[in-house]
Each structure stands twice: as structure tokens, then as C-alpha cells.
Amino acid sequence: MKLPGQEEFDISSTCENVATGEPESGPGSGLSPDGPSDTDSRELGVPKDPVLFIQLNELMGWPQALEWRETGRWVLFEEKLEVGAGRWSAPHVPTLALPSLQKLRSLLAEGLVLLDCPARSLLELVEQVTRVELLSPELRGQLQALLLQRPQHLIWTTRTRPCCWSARPREASHDEEAPMKEQHQNPLRHKLPPGAEAAAVLAGELGSLTQPLGVFVRLQDPVVLGPLTEVPLPSRFFCLLLGPPTLGRGYHEMGRAVAVLLSDRQFQWSVRRASNLHDLLAALDAFLEEVTVLPPGRWDPTARIPPPKCLPSQHKRLASQLREFKGSSARRRAPAEDRHSHRPHPPSPELRRTGRLFGGFVQDVRRKASWYPSDFLDALHPQCFSAVLYIYLATVTNAITFGGLLGEATNGAQGVLESFLGTAVAGAAFCLMAGQPLTILSSTGPVLVFERLLFSFSRDYSLDYLPFRLWVGIWVAIFCLALVATEASVLVRYFTRFTEEGFCALISLIFIYDAVGKMLSLTRAYPIQRPGSPTYGCFCQFPDPQGNESQWTRTKPKDRDDILSVDLGLVNASLLPPPECAQQGGRPRGPGCHTVPDIAFFSVLLFLTSFLFAMALKHVKSSRFFPSVMRKMLSDFSSVLAILLGCGLDAFLGLATPKLMVPREFKPTLPGRGWLVSPFGANPWWLSVAAALPALLLSILIFMDQQITAVILNRAKYRLQKGAGFHLDLFCVAVLMLLTSALGLPWYVSATVISLAHMDSLRRESRACAPGEPPSFLGIREQRLTGLVVFILTGISIFLAPVLKFIPMPVLYGIFLYMGVAAISSIQFTKRVQLLLMPAKYQPDLLLLQHVPLNRIHLFTGIQLACLGLLWIIKSTPAAIIFPLMLLGLVGVRTAMEWVFSPQELLWLDELMPEKERNISEKGLEPEYSFSGSDSEDSELMYQPKSPEINISVN
């Protein structure tokens, strides 16, 4: 590429001092082992280069006292020295003027380029640099003294005060070349990984020069150049740009241009392997070909562009450089690897059918057995202790919430005690035996709905609920074992985003509907009356003769002696008023008495407060307030803090709101039953056979609920190293179904949200990050101990009944509403529904809208809405017990949509079915590139996050 105004140059005449041979990359690791360029380098078989810290020192004070001052630094983004404020600017994307790059190219073409310079110290390097013919002996000595001056840095030490030192021209001795104490105290050192290298760029105006001087040096071995850089790192590159005074800040901008070039990973990769000046200029030309020009007058050059959340892949640029540096062999290999890396991935070994009875289960056991010792040893890390606390509180919150709702759904046949005990027993057993121990077992919305339907069926037909439920659980265990034997778990490959979103949306709407419905039933029981109304009532709390707290409700709509006892399944209604209330004729005069309107009003207040507070804390994580550690903690514990706030308000105001009912003794909630459920009770014997029909429907629900969660947790983007265990997990769930049914405990399957929260608390991220760069995701700390300890602590929490009885039910309803709203807002389906109500000019600039026509997006969303509406209608009718079968029907609907939408559209709207993936692989189509072959399209599609974004909906 020839720039305007550039003259031809003779390589042989300008490269006399250029050493030949390709240097070996220095030792060290990349900034983040899984960063963008590192990932691309691994895919193309390119060795990883060390991270490069670049510092710009500018010559100041001409024509008075000359000194070098650090004015900028780069690792990935630029930081400018704000002299007036005495601090470094926020990291930002650097912008350059095109003339500065053109002048830099001309200066390097006519200047001195030293590749593989053997200098071992700053003094030797200065002697090499000043061996230029245009320099007179006097000027050479002056320049050497100038280059040996100590530069002035701005270093923020641990004392939070900037530390600077002045520059005095002198010859540098051996001691003076040693790094300063402040350099070792620089906190920037801790942000750079081991093996990082430095590059020093010196630029400025020198009046004694008559011609521009440009020098670029690559050291053969990196050397610490004393105090030249603020961080005592071995330097690999050195660049000197000096010239006579000119108008503007030409040399400052050229220095910035060199620093920006060296901060570009692909340019740096090329320069490290350049063998002559031609290679160096070719790398600069390749950089210029990728530059985007902003027109003048339509953009403010002083504006600072903040770093993007995720960086574009440099895959194509690396491939072109490989073809240039490695010749025809790389030209044949790189495109093949490029195509291979973007094809649909083959199914994982866990989802390949063996064709043998229990073949998949046996393979899961063998695979996980080799990792079993490390599943405990890998937990010996401080991060696991914080994860235990976090997930324990989340699990206890979930057990309390679902325990209270289950007590309502079954009219006290099960309750909070059974919820705690079942969670502890089933969860601990699953963590010890399961194929994916990061999974957290819990009660879930769909299973809770089925429990309610099963109890309603038993009540309507006068059946003994727990014995009937026992036989349903036995049949479910049998059906699940049959699914394990036939390797039915391989069918989870057909669970695409369409199925997952329909399932998640239904659960979320159930949560929202039930939470609002419970609050409406409470306000109907305690109607809010206008001030001055003749109707009044009271709600009293008082100890009964046995020492238990009883609650009494009385209203007076017409008759003074008309007593209304309200039973919500949460309170014990007494037929006789307490003495202090009776003495006042039923008016609320006692210390534990409140008017009925007060109860309704404060219940609604607690409901809304807990919901809004939890939602606010959830969004604190993405706000600008508080340090990042505090934001994450507030967001992670939003549910727990909301419950504590609701309980505190209730206790502070002394409210008589309905409370969570928990037994005071370790015995079943239902009076008169033991821990083992009788097989028949009052039911006829044939009911044990008839229970197979609802068990079949529940098996479908369990299979989908368990395996959809397993698919989400074991996706490749989470970089799990120990593999999944779909068949083994389903086997464990089947055995636990049998155990919990026999003990009358709730049924448990994998809880998606808490399991994702568990994985999020065990994220491994790179510690060394460039300023402005988020930590790189390295994977998940896979082990069994955190889950095991969590469930042991949950079992101990059974004895917290004296504390749990103070939790108001409206607070739990608010958390239930938060669970539903947070879950439904985190799926793409919700964003596409919003597009239906949004004019085109206000729609966000989504990649989806760039590649799929809007009417096709609306059609896809409309089909999802129709399916969701049908599921809701079926759930709300007497045929609700078959709704698990309808959930399975979502897979059939998704298969039929292959006739309506093209594969390209489904790649953006959903995922491809396994058969379509095979067809695309055979045809050579690529998901990312199937829409357009243009470079612009490819660059847009490359903006994909390198680490998974885990949406935590419930804590």
C-alpha cells in the first residue's frame, strides 16, 4: 500500500543495520489466557505472545530545561495523564489522526530500524540508537545525555498519593539504571500478568536537530531499562521520534500512533516476527487497511470512547497474517480451520447413543468416577467458602418460600419442615452421587403446580392424598429408570431456545399469577375500609393456654355479635375473643389488636416493599454506585435482604400480618401421621395401579424440568472440564423421587436459577487485567463440596423454627413475584414481545433486526405467544393435569416451524435441530457467515461475548 505523497524507497539502502532471522517469542503469558486474541491464536496454532505495556515519554521544556515526562500509557486501551488534576484518565479507546500514521510511516521508512538488537542495558541501547550518520559528534553526545535522563512519572502508590521525581541531565551509572523503589510499589504491576514486557516510546521536539530522527528497536532479549518505564518490566521495543520544532503537536501524535500500533495485538504479533523493514511497513499497512475513518465535523475528536463490553474477534486478521508470514501451507490450512471453528459443534459424548441398555448411564459413571477425588480436592479454595454462604441463604430462602406455598397448596399435608428436611436429604444425596454436582435440587414452580393439581384431585374424589402421592412417586421412579435404561436423555438435543423460553415463560407467569392471587385473597379476607365507615373489625394475637400464639379475627358489618373467623391456611382462628378485646366490646383496644383495614394495608405495603426492594438490589449490580464488590454482594443477596427488610418493618411497626406457620417440634406438619407414608391408607388397592396415569404425566414434567436445566448448565460456553452426566443425574432424581414419596417430603428436581447462581459464585476469572478491560472468564470451579455443605447447613436450619415463625407471608409473596418478574425479563422472548409494541425508529440496534425481517420476527414471537396462551388455558381448566404433555408438545411445534422459517432465520431466532446442523455441516454453511460474505457483516457478527453472561433471576 502506497500512501499519498510517499516516495519510493530502497530497502537495501535503509536496512543496513537490520538483523535477519525471525525472533522467538519471549516467555510469558497473555493478558488473559482466554482473551480474544489468545483464543484466535490457539485456533490458528499461533504461539501466544506476552502482554505488552507501552509508555509514552514526551520531551518537555524546550528551549529551557529539557526533561522527559510520561504523558500516556497503554496495555489494551489508552490512559492519558491529566496534568491539571494530577491523575490518570479513565481507560478509553484511542483515536488517531490519519496524517500522524502517514508521517510515521514515512519517518520509519527513512529512519533507523534495529531488529534483534543485542543491547543489555539502557546505556548500550542509547549507544546503538545514536549511531546515525546525520548526527554530529556534539549532537550525538547531547542526545545520549538527554536519553539517559530519568523521566518524570506519575505513580499512585499504596499511600494513595502521586509520587513523582524530577529529571536532571546526567550520565547514568549502573546504580542509576536500577529500578526505583516507587516503580516496585506501582499498583499497576499487579494488573499485569507474569511474563509481561514493556515498550518505551520517546517523542518530542529538539531545536538542535535540523532533520527528523526516527528509530525503531526490537531487542533480541527483553531488558529492564532502569527507570525508563514506570513499571519495572523487561523492555522488548524502543522507539525514538525527535525533530525540529514545528507547528502543532506532530511528534506527540506520532508517538501516540506508535503506542497504539504496539497495543494492537495483530500488529504486535507481526512486528515480533518481522525480519526486515519491509515486514515492519507491511504490518503498518495491514493496520491501515483495518482503520475506520470518522468524517470531520460530525464527531468530536476530544470525546473519549469508553471500552466496549466485549471485543471483536481478530480471527480474520490473524488468518491473513498467517498466510503472509507462513506461505502457501498456511493459506491452505487457515481457511480450513476458519471454517471448522464456526461450524455447528458435534454432539457431546454424553449425548451420543450407545445402543446398549443403561449404556449411557454406565458411561456417565465411568467418566465421573475418574474425577471423583478431585471433586473434593478442588473445593479447597477460599472462593468456595463464600459460595457456601451465598447458596445456603439462597437455598433457605427458596425452602421457606416454597414450603409456605406448598403448605397452602396441600392444606397442611406438607409444610416448611418437610421442605427443609427434603431439601437437605435430597440435595446432599444428589451432590454425592450426581454426574453434575454443581446442580442444586429444589422445589420448582411446575412441580408445585402439579402438587396442587394432585391434591385438588384427591380432595374432589375423597382420596387419601399422601398414600396416593406415594404410588405416583413410585411409578415416576419406574418411568424415569426406564428413560435412563433407554438413553432417552439424548433427546435433550431437541430442546432448543424455543422450548426453553416457553417453559421459562410459563413458570414465570405462574409465579406472578400466584403471588398476586395470594395477595388479592388476603385483601378479600381483610377488606380495606374507608375512614369513618361504620363497619369495623379487629385482629388479635394472644397466647393460648398452651403457650402457642393464636390469632382471632372479628368484624361487625351488621350485628355486634357476628363473629367471622378467617382461615387462610396460615392462621389459627379462635372462636372466642381474647379478654382485652372482649372487655371493649370487640373494639381493638388490646396490645395485640389491630383493625382489619390496617392488616390489609400493611400486608400490601410489605408485599410491594419486598418486591421493589429485591428488584432494586438486583439492578444495583449494573449501576455506577458503590464499589464493584459491594454491588455484586447486594445483587446476589437481594432476596435475603428483602426478606430481612420485610421482617424488620413488620417487627418495628408491631404488625399483626399473617405469619409463616412452622411446627415447634421435629414432626410432620400434618397432625397424626408418622414419617413413613402408609401405602394404601383409606384408598382402594386398585388406586396403586391407576396412579400410573398421573405418574406418566409427572414423569414428562420431571424429565423436561430436569433436563432443560441440565442442558443450560452444561453448555459449552461455561467451559466445564469434567463433563456432564445427563443419564446419571436422571437416575439420581428417580431414586430420590422414591425416597421423598415414602417419607411424604416434597419432590425435587434441578432448580435452574439457583444452580446458575451456584455456578456464578464459582466463576474463575483472570486476576491480571489491563486497565479498562473486564476480567476474562476462565471457567467454573467444579467440585462437590460446596453443594454438600450447603445442604448439610440447610438440614441444621430445621431447628430455626423459633425464628422462621416471624416471617410475614406477604413478604414471601413479594419474593415470589420478584422471582417471576426477574426470570421472565431475562429471556429473549420478552425483548421480542417488546418489539411488537415499539415503533421501528425506537427499536434498539440489535443484530437480530439486522439479519431477519421484522415481520418474520413478529411471526416467530406470535407463535410463541400462541403456544404460551394455549398452555395457560390448559393449566387453568379441569384438564390441567395434562399440561406436562403440552410442554412436550413444544418440541413438536418447534419441529413444524422448520417448514415456515429458513435455517438462516432460525439461526438468529432460535437454534437448529440436530438434523439441520448435520445438513449445514455437509453443505459447508456457517451460522455466523451464512447471511453475507462481506467483511462488514463478518465484523458485526464477531461482536460476541467471550464469557457467558449468567442471568441470576432468583437468589
N, C-alpha and C positions, 0 to 999 in steps of 0.2 A: 504494500500500500504506500503510495507516494502522496505526501501532504502538499497543499498549495504553498508555493514558494520554496519548496525543499529542493536542494540541488543534489545531483548525483554525487556519490562518494565512493572512494576506492577502499574496499575492505582491507586489502593487503597493506595499504599505507597507514591506516589508522589503528591497526590491531597488532602492532609490533610487540607490545608487552602483554598480549593476551595469551594466557596459558591454555593449552589444549587439553582435551580429556574431559570426561564427564565426572563431576564430583559425586561422591557418595553422600547421601542424605545423612545429616548428623543425627546423633541419638536423641531420643526424646519422644514424647507422645504428643498427640494433637491436643488441642484445647479441650475438646470434649470427645471422648472416644467414639461417640456415635453422632457427632455433629454432621452437618450437611456434606461438607467436602470429604470427610473421612468415610462416610457411608459410600459416597460415589467412588472414592478411591478403592475401597475394598471390592466393589462390584466390578471395577475395571482392572483389578490386580495391580494397582499402583501403590508403592510403598508410602507410608504415612510420614509427613514432614513435621518437624517440631513447630510449635506455635512461635510466632514472631512478634515481639514487642518493638514498635517503631517510635522513635522520639525525634522531634524536630527542634534543633537548636538554631536560633537566629542571631546573627551578628548585629549588635546594637551599639549606639553611641558615636557613630562617625559624624564629624571628624574629631570629636574629643576622645574620651577614654573608651576604648573598644572592649566589649565583653560579650560573651555568649549567654543567651537566655533561652531557656526551654519555653516554647510557645505552643506546642501541641504534642499530642501522643496518640497512638493508635494501637489497638490489638485487632479488633474487628470493626469497631466504629471510632469516630473521631472525638477527641476531647480537647477543647481549646482552653488556654489559660485566660481567665478573665482577670486582667491585671487590677482593675479598679476594685473588684470585690475580693481579690486575693484568694481565689479558689478555682477549681476546675469546673468547666461547664458540664452539663449533663451529656452523656454519650449520644451522638446523633449520626445520621448517615451523612458522610462527607459529600460535598458538591464541588465541582471544579469548573473553571472556565476553560473552554476548548483551546484558546490560544496558549494557555500555560502548558498544556500537553504537547502542542506543536513545537513550541520553543524548547521544551525539554528534550524532545526527540532530536531536534537539530543540534542541541548542545552536546548530547551524548554521542551523536554520530561524529562530531568533530573533536570530542574530548578524549580523555584517557580512561580506558576500561581495563581493569585488572581482575582477571578471574583466577581463582585458586591462589591468591596472594599468600606467601608463606610467613607474613609478619606474625610475631609472637607477643607484641606489646604495642601500646599506643605510640611510643617513640619510634619503633621500627615502621609502623604504619604511616606515620607522618613523613618519615624519610622517603618511603616509597611513593607517597602521594605527591610530594613536592618535586619529584624528578620530571619536571615538564620543561620542554625546550623554551617556551615563551617566557619563563621566569628568569630574571637576572639573579645573580648570587645574592644581592642585597634583598631583593624581593622574596627570594626563597627563604632566607633566614628570618625575615619578618613574618612570613606566612607560617613557618614552623613554630615560632614563638606564639603566634596567635592561636594555632590549632592545639597547642599544649596547655592553654589556659583552662582553669576549672570553670565549667559552665555553671550558671546560676539556675538552680532547680527550685520548684515549689513542692515540698514533700509534707504531707499531712501525717504526722507521727501519731502514735497511740495517745499522746497528750492532747490530741485534737487541736494543735496549734501548728501553723505552717512554719517549716524550718527552712531557711534559705542561707546560702553563703555567697560572698562576693567573689568576683573574678579578678585576679591580678596576673598580668602577663609575667611569666617566668618559665624557665626550663623545668620540666617535670623530672623529678628524681624517681628512684624506684619506690620509695615510700609514698610519694605524692600520687603515684599511679594506683595505689591500693584503694579499694572502695572505701567511701566514708561511712562512719557509723550510722548516719541518717539514712544512707541507702539501704542498709540491712534492716532498719526499722520501718521502712516504707511498707504500709499495709497492702500496696499493690502486688507485692511479691506473693502474697498468699492467694491471689486470684489467678496466678499463672501456674500452670502445671509443671511438674518436674521435666527437665529437658528443654524448657523454653529457651529461645535465643533472642537476641536483640539486633536492631538495625539503627544506626545513627545517621541522621540526615542533617547536614550543616549548610545553611544558606544565608546569604546576606550580601550587602554592598560594601566594597572596599575601594576607596578612592585611589589607592596606589596602583590598581590594576587598570590596564588600558584595553584588555580584551576579556571576554567571559572565560571563566575556567570551570570546566565540568569534569568531575572524576567519579567513577563508579567502581567500587571494590567489592569483590566477594572473597572472603578469607578462606583459605584452604581448611583451616581448623578454627572453630569459634574461640575467641579470646576475650577475656574480661578487659575492657579498655578503661580501667580505672573509674574516675567519676564522670566519664563522658555521658552516661545514661543514668537516670535517677534510680533505676533498678539494677543491681549488680549482676547482670546476666552476661554470659559469653556472647559477644557480637559476631554475627555472620556477615552482615553487609555494612558498608560505609559509603556515603555519598556526599560529595562536596560541590556546592554550586555557589560560585562567587563571581562578581563582576563589578564594573564601574557603576557609580550612582546613575539611576535612571528615574524617569517619572513613574509614579505608581509603585506598586509592590510586586514587581515582576518576579524577583528571586524568591520572595516569600511564597508566592503562589506556585512557583516551580518546585520549591521544597515540599509544599503540601502535595503536589502532584506525585512526586517520588514516594512519599509516605503512603498515599492512597494506593498507588500501584503495588507497593510491597505488602500492603494489608489485604490485597486481593489474593485469595488462595491459589487461583489458577495462574496468575502472573508469577507469584512466588514459586510455584511448582516448576514453571518454565525456566525462571532465572537460576534456580538451584541446579538445573541440568544443562544450562547453556554452555556451549564450548567456545563461542566466539561472539564478536559484536553483532554479527548477522542474527544469531539466535536471540540476543537481547532485544534488538529492534523488532524482530518478528513477534516476540511476546508482547511488546508495547503496541504493535499494530493490531494484534489479536484483541487486546484490551479495547482499543479504539473502535473496533468493529462492533463491540457489545455496548458501547456507550449510548445512553439516551440523552438527547439534546432537548432542553426546555427553551421555548422561544422567549426572547426578551420582551419585557413589558407586560407579560402575563403571569409572572411569577416573581416573588421577592427573593433575590439571591441571599439576603441576610437571614431568611427563615431557616430554622433548623428542623430537619425531618427526623422525627423520633424513630428509633429502631423498630422494625416490623416484629410482630409476634412470632413469625416463623420465616425462615429464609428460603429463597428459591433453590431448587436443586441445581447443581453445576454439572450434571451428568453429561449434557451435550458438549459443554466446553471442554471437559476433561477428555471426552472421546476424540474430539478434533485434535487436541494436543497430543494424544497418544498416536494418532495417525501421522502427525507431523514429526514426532520425535522417534517413533519406533518403526516407521516404514510400513511396507505393504502387509507384513504379518499382522500388525495391529489393525490395519484397515479391514482385514477380513474378520478379525476376532472381535473388535469393539462393537460393530453394529450387531453382531450376533448376540453378544452379551447384553446389548441395549435392548434388543427385542425380547430376550429371555427374561430380563429383570422386570418387565412390565406386563408379561403375560399373566393370566389368572393362575394362581398358585395351585398345584395339585393338592388333593385332599390329604390331610394329616394322617399319619399312620394309625391314630386312634379311631379314625372313621373309615377304615378300609375293612371290608367284609372278609372274614377268613373262610367262611363256608362250613365251619365246624360248630357243633353245639357248644355253647359257652366259650367259643374261641376268642372273641373279643374280651371277655371277662378274664380269661387266663392270661392273655397278653397284657392287659392292664395291671394285673397282679405282678407279673414278672417285671414289667417296666418300672413300677413304683417300688418294688422291693429293693432294687439296687440303690434307690435314693433314700431309703428309709432312715439310715443313720444320719445322713446329712440333713434330713428334715428337722432334726433336733439340734445338731451342732450349728447349723446356720442361724438359729434363733439367738445365739449368744452375741447379741449386738444391742447397744443402748436404744436403737430405734424401736426395737421390739417391745421395750417396756412402755414407751409412750403409746404404742399401738394397742397394747393390752388395756390401758386406761381408757383410751378413746372408744374402742369397740365394746368394752364392758358397759360403759354408760349408754352407748347406742343400743346394745342388746337388752339391757334392763329397761330402757325407755320403751322399746318395742314390746317386751314381755308385759309390761304394765298396761300399755295401750291395748294390745290385742287380748290380754287377759280380761280387762274390764269389758271390752266389746263382746268377747266370747261368753262371758257370764250373762250378758243381756240376751245374746242370741239363743242360748240354751236354757234360759230361765234358772241359772244357778247350778246346772248339772256339771259345769266346768267353770273355773274362775281363775283368779290371779295366781293362787297357789299352784294349781295344775300347770299354768303357763310357765311359771318359774321352774318347777320340777322337770317338766317335759323338755324345756329349753336346755337345761343343764345336762340331763341324761342323754338326750338325743344328740345334742351338739358335741358333747365330749366324745361320745362313741364314734360319731362321724369323723371328727378330727383325727382320731386314732386309726381309722380303717379306710377312709375315703381315698380316692385317686387324686382329688384336688382339694387338699386340706385348707386352702385359702377360702373356700366356700363357708358361709355362715348359714346354718339352718335356723329357720324361724317360721312363725306363723305368717301366712301371706293372705292377701285380700281374696283371691279366688277360692282358696281353701276355706276361709272364713265364710264366704258366701255359700259354699256347699254345705258347711256345717249348719248354717241357718236353715237351708232348704231341707236338709235331712231331719233336723229337729222339728220343723213345721210339719213334715210328712208324718213323723212318728206321733206328734200330738194330734193331728187331724184324724188319724186312724187308730188312736188309743194304743199305741205300741210303746213298749218299754225301750227308751231311747238308747241307753248305754249298751245293753246286750245286742240290739240291732246294729248299733255302730261297731261293735266288736266284730260281727260277722262281715260287715262291709270292709273293715280293715283287713281281715284275714283274706278275703277274696282279692283285695287290692294287692296285697303282698304276693299272692299266687300269680296274678296277671303281670305284675312287674317282674317277677322272676322269669316268667315266660318271655317277656320282652328282652330280658338280659340274655336268655338262652338263645334266642333267635337273632341276636345282634341288631335289634330294632333301633338302637341309638344312632346307627349310621344315617338314619333318616333326618337327623338334625341338619344335614346339609341343605335340606329344602326349607329350613326356617330362615327366610330372608328378612330384610328390614320391614317389608310389608307386614309379615306375620308378627314380628316383634312389636312394631308400632301399634297394631291393632290390639294386641294383648295388653301392652302397657297402657294404652288409652282407656281400655275398658276398666282395668284395675284402678286407674286414677279417678275415673268418673264415679266408680263405686265408692272410693274413699270420700270424694267430695259430697256425693249424694247422702251417704250415711251420716257424715259429720253434720251437715246442715239439717238432715232429718231428725237427728237426735236433739239438736238444739230447739227445733220447732216443737217437738213433742214436750220438751221441758217447759217452753213458754206457754204451751196449751195447758199444761198441768198447773202452772203458776201464772195466770194471765196478768199482764201489766195493766193496771187500772189508772185512770186519770186522777189527778189530785182533787180531793173533795168528793170523791164518789162515795155513796152510802155503803157500798159493798166494801168489806174489809176482811182480812183474814190474818192468821199468824202461823208461823212455822217455828217450832220449838225444838231445841236439842237439850236433852237432860239424861242423867244416868238412871238406868233402871235398877231394881234391887240387886241384880247380879253384877252390877258394876259396868255393864256394857252401855254404850251411848245409844239412846233411842231418839227417834225423830217423830214429831207429831205435827200434822197439818190440819188447820181448821179454817173454813171460810164461812161467811154469813151473807149469802145472797138474799135470802128472804127470812128464813126462820133463825132465831138466835141459837136454837139448839141443833141446827142442822150441821152435822159433822161430816166432813169429807176427808177420807183417808186416801192419799195419793200413793200409789205404788208404781214406781218406775223400774222396779227391779234393782234399784240402787239404795233404797232407804227402807228402814223398818217402820211401818206406820203403826202408831198406837191408837187405840180406840178411846182412851181416856186422856184428857189434857193433864199436863203437869200441874202441881199445886200452884205455882206462882202465876200461871196463866189462868187457871180456873178462878182464882180469887179476884181477878179483874174482869170477870165476865167474858173471858175469851179474848180480850184485847191483848196485844203484845206488850205486856208490862214486865215480863221476866227478863233476866240477864241473857238467856239463850234464845230469846224470841225475836223474830223479825217479821215484818209484814210480807205478804206474798208478793206484792209488786217489787219489793226490794230484792227478793230472791231471783225473780225473773230478770230484773235489770242487771244485777251484778253477775249473774250467770252469763248473760250475753256479753257483758263487759270483759269478763275473764276469757271467754271464748275468742273474742276478737283480739284481745291483747296478746294472748299466747300465739295466735296465728300470725298477726302482723309482726310481732317481735321476732319470731322464728324466721319469717321471710326477710326481715330487715337484716338479721345477722347472717343469713345465707348470702346476701349480696354484698356484705362488708368485704368479702374476700377480693372482689374486683374493684373496690373503691380506692381512693388515694389517701385515706385517713389511716393513721396508726402504722406501726412497722409491719412488715410482711408476716412475721411470725405471729404477732397478735391477731392480724386479720385472719390468718388461717385457723388459729385456735378458736376465735369467735365463730367462724363459719362452721367448723367441724362440730362444735358443741352447741349449735343453735337450738336443737330440740331440748337438750338437757337444760340449758339456760332459760328457755321459755317456760319449761315446767317449774323450775325453781322460782321464776318471777311470778307465775300464777299462784303458786303455793304461798309465796311471801305476801302478795297482795291480799289473798284470802285470809291469812292469819293476822295480818296487820289491821284489816278492817273488821275482823271478827265476824265474817260472813257465815251464813248457815246454808251454803250451797251443797248440793248432793255430793257426797264423797265416794271414793273408791272403797268397795266392800271387800275386805280381806279377812280370812279366818284368823283367830288368835292362836290356834293350836295347829300342829302339823297333822292335819287330817283332811280328807276330801271336803270340797266345798259343799257338796250335796249331803245333807244330813242322812245318816242311816246306811251309807254304803261303805264298803271296805275298799282297799286299794286294788284288789283284783276284781274285775268285772265278771259277773255270772254269765255263762254262755247263753242262757235262754231267758232267765227271769220269768216274767209273765207272758212272754211271747210264745207262739206255737213253734213246733220244731221245724216246720217247712219254711219258716222265715229265714233260717240259716242258708237255705238254697236260693230263695228269692232275693236275698241280699246281693247275689252276683250281678243283678242288673244295675243297681246304682253303683256298685263297685266298678263295673266296667266303665261307666261314665267318669267316676272319680279317677280311675287309672289313666284315662286320657288326659284329664286335668293335671294329675301329678306328673305324668310324662312330659307334657308341654311346659308346665311351670318349672320343673327341674332342669330340663334340657335346654330351654331357651336361656335360662340363667347360665348354664354351663357353657353354651356357645359364646355368650357375651364375655364371660370371664377368661375363656381360653383363646381369644382371638390373637392372631399373630402380632398385632400392634403392641400388645403388652409384653412381648419378648420373654415369655416364660420358658425356662430352660429344662424343666423336669417333666414336661409333657402333661397331657390331660388324662382323665380316666372316666370317660362317659359311662361305660358299662359297669365299672366298679362302683361309681357313685350311685347309679340307679339300684344296684344290688344292695348297697347300704341303706338307701331310703326304703326299700322293700322290707328289709329286716326290721328297721326302726318303726315302720308302719305297724308291723305285727306287735312289737313291744308296747308302743304307745296305746294301741287299741285295747290290749289286755289290761293295761293299768288305768284306762279311762283318761289318758292325757291327750292334749291336742295333737293333731297331725302336723308334721314338719317337712318342709322341702327347702330348697335353696332360696334364700332371700336375695334378690338381685341387688337392691340398693345397699344393704348393709355389707354384702360381700364386696361390692365395688368400693365401699368406704374402707373396708379392711385392706384391700389391695392398695388403695390410695395412701393409707397410713404406712405402707411398707415400700413405697416407691424408693428406688435407688437413683440418685441424681449426681451428676458431676459436681465436685466441690469447687474446682477451679473454673471460673467463668470470666470471660472478657467483660469489661465494663459495658453495660447496655445489653449484654447477651443473657437470656434466661438460662438456668441450669439445664443441661442435657439429660434426657431420660435414658437411664441405663437398664431398666428392668425392675422386677419385683423381687423382694427378699422372700423367697419361697421356703416355707417351713411349717411345722405343725404346732409348735409350742404356744404361739400367741392365742390361737383359737382354743386350744385345750385349757389354758389358764383362764381365758375369758369365761368359759362355760363352768369351770370349777367355781369361780367367783360368783357367777350367776346362781349356782346352787346354794352357796352360802347366803346369798341375799334372800333366801326364803324366810330367814329369821328377821327380816326387816319389816315385818307386818306392822309393828307399832308406829313405824314412820310412814309407810305407804298409805295408811288409812287417812292421812291428812291431804291427799292429793284430790283436788276437786275434779269431778267428771267433766265440767265444761272446759277445763284446761286440756284434758286428753282429747276432747272433741276438736279443740283448736289445733292440736298437733296432728290429728287425723286429717283435718282439712289441709294443713300445710304439706303433709305427705302427698296428698293427691295433686295439689296445685304445683308443687315443685317437680313431681315426676312427669306430669303432662307437659310442662313448659320446657322440658329438656329434650324433647324429641323433635325430629324434623317435620313430622306431621303437623304439629302446632304451627310452625312457621309457614307451612304451605297453606294452612287454613287462613292465616292472617293475610296471605296474598289475595285470597278471594274477596276481601273487603278493602283492599288497598288500591287506589288508582295507580296506573303504570308509572307515572312520573315520581311517585313517592316510594316505589318499591326499592328495596336495598339492592346493591350491585352484587348479586350472588352469581357464582359460576353456574349454578343450575339454570338461571334465567338466560345465561349467555349461550347455552347449548341445546335447550329444549324449548319449543314454542310454548307460550303462556297458556294457550287453550289446551295443550296436551298435559301440562302440569295440573290445570284445573280438573281435567277429566280423571287423572290418576287420583287426585285428592277427593273428588266426588265419589269415586268407587270406594275409597277407604271410609268416607263418611257414611255411605250407604251400608257397608258391612258393619260398621260400629253401631249404627242405628238398629240394624236387624238384631245384633247381639243383645243390645239393651232391651229391645222389645221382648225377645225370648226370655231374658233374665227376669223380666217383670211380669210374666204370665205364669199360669199354673204349670206350663211346660218348662219352667226354669231349670229343672233338674237335668235337662239335656243340653244345657248351654256349653259344657265341655266339648260335646260333639260338634257344636257350631264353631268353636275355636279351632278345631282341627280342620273345619271347612275352609278356613282362611288360606290354608296351603293350596286347596283346590282352586279357590278363586285366583290366587296368585299364578297358578299354572295356566289357567284360562286366559290371563292377561297377556300371555305371550302372543296371542292371536291379535291383540289390539295395539300393542306397543312394539316398536322396533327394539332390537338389542341395544342400540346406541342410547335410546331414550331410557331403557331400563337400567343401563349402567349408571346413569345420573340419578334417576328417581329411586332406584332400589338396588338390588344385586341380581346377578344372573343365576339361573338354576344350574346345577352341575352339568346337565347335558349341553346347555348353551355355552358353558365355559369350555367344554371339550371342543365344540364346533368352532368357537373363536380361536382356540389354540391351533386347530388344524388349518384354519384359513389364514392364520398369521395376523389376525386383527389384534389390536391392543386397546384396552379400555381407555388409557389416557390419550391415545393418539388417533382414535377411530373417527373423530369428528373432522379433523382438518390436519393437513400436513404442514401447515405454515409454522414458522418459528414463533410467531406471536402467540398462536394458540398453545403451542407447547409450553412457552414460558408461563402463560397464565395457569395452565394445569399443574405446573410444578409447585405452585404455592400450596403445599400440603404440610400439615404439622408432622414433625419427626417424632413426637411423643404423643401418646394418647391423652386426650382430654377427658378425664373421668368426671361425669356429672353426678354429684352427690345430691340425691333428692331427699333422702331421709337419713338422719343420724341416729 
